[in-house]
């Protein structure tokens, strides 16, 4: 069971409004510079922590290239706030408990965890341009080298 995305590369991202650790975030508020939305399964798990630390370590590079970073998972804002404090993350984390963004970008799929089938987020990243159009997507990705690949795409303008 994989969700089908509601948005495709080259198309405008539909409007959204979601809760984050830095207040409500809307697509409209993101316009004017590129936005990197990275979806990850769970706060404080090894791969997700490594990925968040990678975006943290390159945060200034993303800002200099004109992009904002936003992490997205189904965890609560409280869980996100603890994750941010523990790893000194300088960007907002979106709590998508109702799966609004997960459904929009089609990142929910069945995964094997310890021999059991579970429904969860497939690690994915999306690059939205300054006008709100989806320019790039990375699905089912591996963490090593990923942040650098996204940064390169941002520097190339999508």
Secondary structure by P-SEA (a helix, b strand, c coil): cbbbbcccccccccccccccccccccccccccbbbbbbbbcccccaaaaaaaaaaaaaaaaaaaabbbbbbbccccaaaaaaaaaaccccbbbbbcccaaaaaaaccbbbbbcccbbbbbcccbbbbbccccccccccccccccaaaaaaaaaaaacc
